[in-house]
Structures are given as structure tokens and as C-alpha cells.
């Protein structure tokens, strides 16, 4: 499959009228790795400081099943989340894989990296002689990897783990490594974004990235551009409270400043997404999430202007008021 065909392929299969993109990708990958001098991608996956939401979202897809991605697309040699090995065996395996596949493996990092006190607040492994922190592991493996993929907003930009007051001084992977990191942000990430990025790396190498290091294929447009409630916004018809069908910009929706294809990619096996479920987009793919989205249920112009949100702020922009979004507010 040509790269242009693949890109069109990714854009085509994103609606409830089609199967999930990930399911469509797997047969393509199977055929690709049958070619001479091709093979499955060797992967080391580290989970650091996060809530585990990205691997849970990934595991909850009904098709493809997790094991199909592992068996058909990648060789997952090490994962402190998914693997059965523990202790010395796990660390020995990690060291062996990093040596044998030096410069060939893809490092996937899920979670932010604590940097305070030399990273002691997240430890990957302990031995009699040293403690391997997430900071140590990512620095070591990130230098040796062919590609580095940050999965989720915590790994990409710090996310919730780095939210104020950030007492562990957590940062995204890109702040630790002096090299390019492919950021597949989201809290949690949509499985299609992750599987599609891996497929692109396997067959075509580095995808085109935006200014935040995210694949343009999935983050190239804003939620606002394709939102099913966009017509209400254009008519300045805003919801007075959560649960109403009008545009939820008045209820704190971050769609105008959030790059992702959620409105047509959708979630829960491609049948739902936050706005369809009557809750505003909270901008979870953004570089400044969650602090830049707070307070969640106040309009964009009022976010983060004060630490205290009073009743007047919370009730602003109902149907009975004249709310005019300005260019700066969107």
C-alpha cells in the first residue's frame, strides 16, 4: 500500500458506518511483514507516572483485541504493565533487549517523568546496587531507540501528573530527551491514534507531525471544526446548562482550541464521544491540559483567570444572555 493510500485509508475509516481503523490496519500490516527484509516492530513499553488510562482504553477495544496487535504488529519485548516477568528476570530482559535491538526498537512511554530529586518518585526497578528511576530508564532507552512514542497526554506534555502544584516536577518525555518524540496525546488516547501511528512507523517511518510533535493525520483539525453542534455555535445558540442540545461553548467546551478528530473518530468502539454524551470537550489532547482547561465548566475567556470560581462565573452565558465569542475566545 502506498503512503498516500494509507493516509486516505486512515481518514476514511473513522465513522460509525465503518469498522474501527485499527481493525482495518491489521490485515494491511500482516501482508506488509510478509515481504522480504520486513518484520514486526520491536517495542519496549514503559509505564511511568500516570493513571493507567491509556492502556486500559487500549485493552477495552473489542476489535482488534489487544493480543492481535501484539501478535500481528509488534513484538512487545518488555512492558512493566503487561508482562508476567518480575524482579530480576524482568530487568535482565530489559537490559538484553536494549542491547540486542540497539537502534532498532521503538520506545513507547506512558506517563510523565518525575525529575525532582533525581527522579526518585517513580522507580522502574530496584537492585541491591541501584534504583532504576523512570528518569533513568527513559534517558537510557530513549537514547538507544529508533523511535520514541509518548502515548497519552502525561507522557506527551506532563498532563495531569504535572498539573499545579507539580510537587514532583514531572514533565513530558520530550523535556527529558534531546531528540524527537512522537506525541500521541489524549487522556486517554484513542486506540486508533496509537495503532495508526505504529502502523505508519512500521510501513513508512516518521509521520508528518504538527508543532507539538503529534501526527497531523489525527490532530490536524480541531474538535470545533467537525463538531456535530457546530451549527448551533455559528448561530450563537448556546446551552444554558449541561444536557441541552445546543453548543456547549458556554459550558466550558475547549473544542475550538483542541486538535483531534474525536467528532468523527469517536470512542467506545466508534459510537460515542464526550459532546455526543452531553459533556463539553475538556481539551485533553492539549499541551497545557489540565491547567489550561480549568475551571472545566466555564467559558474559554474565563478559564484560569482566578483560582476561585464564583457562582456568577459558573452561570455566565445562558440562553437568556447575549454571549458573543470573540476571535480570541475561540
C-alpha positions in Angstrom: 0.0 0.0 0.0 1.4 3.4 -1.0 1.7 6.0 1.8 -0.9 8.3 0.2 -3.3 5.4 0.1 -2.6 4.7 3.7 -3.3 8.3 4.7 -6.6 8.2 2.9 -7.3 4.8 4.4 -6.9 6.3 7.9 -9.2 9.2 7.1 -11.9 7.0 5.6 -12.5 4.6 8.4 -13.5 6.8 11.2 -17.3 6.8 11.3 -19.9 4.6 12.9 -20.7 3.3 9.4 -17.3 1.5 9.2 -15.3 -0.8 11.4 -12.6 0.7 13.6 -9.5 1.9 11.8 -7.3 -0.4 14.0 -9.2 -3.4 12.7 -8.7 -2.4 9.1 -5.0 -1.8 9.7 -4.1 -5.2 10.9 -4.6 -7.1 7.6 -2.5 -4.5 5.9 0.3 -5.0 8.4 0.1 -8.7 8.1 0.7 -8.5 4.4 3.4 -5.9 4.8 5.5 -8.0 7.2 5.4 -11.0 4.8 7.7 -9.1 2.4 11.4 -9.8 2.4 13.5 -7.9 4.9 10.5 -6.8 6.9 9.4 -7.9 10.4 7.2 -6.8 13.3 8.3 -3.8 15.2 10.3 -4.5 18.4 8.8 -2.5 21.2 9.7 -1.6 24.8 6.8 -0.1 26.6 7.3 1.8 29.9 4.5 3.0 32.2 5.6 5.7 34.5 3.6 8.4 36.4 0.0 8.2 35.1 -3.4 6.8 35.9 -3.1 3.8 33.6 -5.9 5.2 31.5 -4.2 4.7 28.1 -3.5 1.0 28.4 -7.0 0.5 29.8 -8.6 2.3 26.9 -6.4 0.2 24.6 -7.4 -3.0 26.3 -11.1 -2.2 26.2 -11.4 -2.2 22.4 -13.5 -5.1 21.3 -11.8 -5.4 17.9 -8.9 -5.7 17.4 -8.2 -7.5 20.6 -5.0 -6.5 22.4 -3.3 -9.8 21.6 -3.9 -9.3 17.9 -1.9 -6.0 17.9 0.8 -7.7 19.9 0.9 -10.8 17.7 0.4 -9.2 14.3 2.0 -5.7 14.5 4.7 -5.6 17.2 7.0 -7.7 19.3 6.3 -6.4 22.8 9.5 -7.5 24.4 9.2 -5.6 27.7 6.3 -3.9 29.5 6.2 -3.3 33.2 2.4 -3.3 32.8 1.6 -6.2 30.5 4.4 -8.7 31.1 4.3 -11.5 33.6 8.1 -11.4 34.4 9.0 -9.6 37.6 12.0 -8.5 39.6 15.5 -9.6 38.3 14.0 -11.6 35.4 12.2 -8.5 34.1 15.2 -6.2 34.5 17.5 -8.7 32.8 15.2 -9.0 29.9 15.0 -5.2 29.5 18.8 -5.0 29.5 19.1 -7.8 27.0 16.5 -6.4 24.6 18.0 -2.9 24.8 21.4 -4.3 23.8 20.3 -6.8 21.1 18.0 -4.3 19.4 20.0 -1.2 20.0 18.9 1.5 17.5 16.1 -0.7 16.2 13.4 -0.8 18.8 10.6 1.7 19.4 10.3 3.0 22.9 6.7 3.6 24.0 6.3 5.7 27.2 3.1 6.0 29.0 3.1 8.6 31.8 5.0 11.7 32.8 8.6 11.7 34.1 9.2 13.0 37.7 12.5 14.9 37.7 12.7 16.3 41.3 15.3 14.7 43.5 16.8 12.8 40.5 13.5 11.2 39.7 13.2 9.2 42.9 9.4 9.5 42.9 8.9 6.9 40.1 11.1 3.7 40.2 11.0 1.2 37.4 13.2 -1.4 39.1 15.3 -2.0 42.2 18.5 -4.0 42.7 21.0 -4.3 45.6 23.1 -1.7 44.0 20.8 0.9 42.5 17.3 2.1 41.9 16.3 2.5 38.2 14.0 5.5 38.1 11.7 6.4 35.2 14.0 9.3 34.5 17.0 7.0 34.3 15.1 4.4 32.2 13.7 6.9 29.7 17.0 8.7 29.3 18.8 5.4 28.7 16.3 3.7 26.4 15.3 6.9 24.7 18.9 7.4 23.5 19.1 3.9 22.1 15.6 3.7 20.5 14.9 4.2 16.8 11.7 6.0 17.6 10.2 7.3 20.8 6.4 7.4 21.1 4.8 9.2 24.0 1.3 7.7 24.5 -1.2 9.9 26.3 -1.0 13.5 27.4 1.0 12.8 30.6 3.8 11.3 28.5 3.5 13.9 25.8 3.3 17.1 27.8 3.1 16.2 31.5 -0.6 16.2 31.7 -2.4 15.6 35.0 0.8 14.3 36.5 2.4 17.7 36.0 -0.6 19.8 37.0 -0.1 22.5 39.6 1.5 22.4 42.0 3.5 19.6 40.4 5.5 18.8 43.5 7.4 16.0 41.8 8.4 18.4 38.9 7.0 15.9 36.4 7.4 16.7 32.7 6.7 15.1 29.3 9.1 12.8 27.6 10.2 15.4 25.2 11.5 17.6 28.1 13.8 14.7 29.2 15.2 13.6 25.8 17.2 15.7 23.4 15.7 14.1 20.4 12.4 14.0 18.5 9.5 12.4 20.4 6.2 11.5 18.6 3.4 12.7 20.9 0.2 10.7 20.7 -1.7 12.8 23.2 -5.1 12.2 24.8 -6.4 11.5 28.3 -6.9 8.7 27.5 -5.6 8.2 24.0 -7.9 6.9 21.3 -6.6 3.4 20.3 -6.9 4.3 16.6 -4.4 7.2 17.1 -1.9 4.8 18.7 -2.3 1.9 16.4 -2.4 4.1 13.3 0.9 5.8 14.4 2.6 2.5 15.0 1.4 1.2 11.6 2.8 4.4 9.9 6.2 3.9 11.6 6.3 0.2 10.6 5.5 0.8 6.9 6.6 4.4 6.1 8.6 5.7 9.1 8.1 9.0 10.7 4.6 10.5 10.1 4.1 14.2 9.4 4.0 16.0 12.8 2.4 19.2 13.9 4.2 21.9 16.0 3.5 19.8 19.2 5.1 16.7 17.7 1.7 15.0 17.1 0.8 13.1 13.9 -1.1 15.6 11.7 -3.2 12.7 10.5 -5.1 12.6 13.8 -4.5 16.0 15.3 -4.6 18.2 12.2 -8.0 19.7 12.8 -9.8 21.0 15.8 -12.7 19.4 17.6 -14.7 22.6 16.8 -14.2 22.3 13.1 -16.1 19.0 12.8 -18.3 19.1 15.9 -21.9 18.0 15.3 -23.1 21.0 17.3 -21.1 23.5 15.1 -24.3 24.9 13.5 -25.5 26.0 17.0 -22.2 27.8 17.6 -22.5 29.6 14.2 -26.0 30.8 15.2 -24.8 31.7 18.7 -27.2 29.3 20.2 -25.6 28.2 23.4 -26.7 25.7 26.0 -27.8 27.2 29.3 -26.9 24.1 31.2 -25.3 20.7 30.7 -27.6 18.2 29.0 -29.1 20.6 26.5 -28.6 20.0 22.7 -27.2 23.4 21.8 -23.5 24.3 21.5 -21.6 23.8 24.8 -19.1 26.6 24.3 -21.0 28.3 27.1 -20.4 25.3 29.4 -16.6 25.4 29.0 -16.1 23.4 25.8 -12.4 23.5 24.7 -13.2 22.3 21.2 -12.0 25.5 19.4 -8.5 25.1 20.8 -8.3 21.3 20.8 -6.6 19.4 18.0 -8.1 15.9 17.5 -10.6 14.1 15.2 -12.9 13.0 18.1 -16.1 14.1 16.4 -15.9 11.6 13.6 -13.3 9.1 15.0 -15.4 8.7 18.2 -14.9 6.4 21.1 -16.4 3.3 22.8 -16.0 1.3 19.6 -16.8 4.3 17.5 -20.3 5.0 18.7 -19.9 7.9 21.2 -17.7 10.8 22.3 -17.9 13.4 25.0 -20.0 16.0 23.2 -22.4 13.4 22.0 -22.7 12.3 25.6 -23.6 15.9 26.6 -20.4 16.8 28.2 -18.0 19.5 26.9 -14.7 18.7 25.3 -12.1 19.4 28.1 -9.1 19.7 25.7 -7.4 16.5 26.9 -5.0 16.4 23.9 -3.6 19.9 24.5 -0.2 20.7 25.7 -1.5 22.7 28.7 -4.1 20.2 29.9 -5.5 20.1 32.5 -4.4 23.5 33.9 -5.2 25.3 30.7 -8.7 23.9 30.6 -9.6 24.8 34.2 -12.1 25.6 35.5 -13.7 22.9 33.3 -17.3 24.3 33.1 -16.6 28.0 32.5 -16.2 29.5 29.0 -12.8 29.8 27.4 -12.3 33.6 28.1 -12.7 33.0 31.8 -10.6 29.9 32.2 -7.7 30.2 34.7 -8.3 33.8 35.4 -8.6 33.1 39.1 -8.3 30.2 41.5 -11.7 30.8 42.8 -14.8 30.3 40.6 -17.9 32.1 41.9 -21.5 31.5 41.1 -21.6 34.4 38.7 -18.8 32.9 36.6 -20.5 29.5 36.6 -23.8 30.8 35.4 -22.5 33.0 32.6 -23.6 32.5 29.0 -27.0 31.0 29.3 -29.7 31.3 26.6 -31.1 34.4 28.2 -27.8 36.3 28.0 -26.1 37.8 25.0 -22.8 35.8 24.8 -20.6 36.8 21.9 -17.5 34.7 21.4 -14.6 36.8 20.2 -11.8 35.8 17.9 -9.5 35.5 20.9 -12.0 33.3 22.8 -12.0 30.6 20.1 
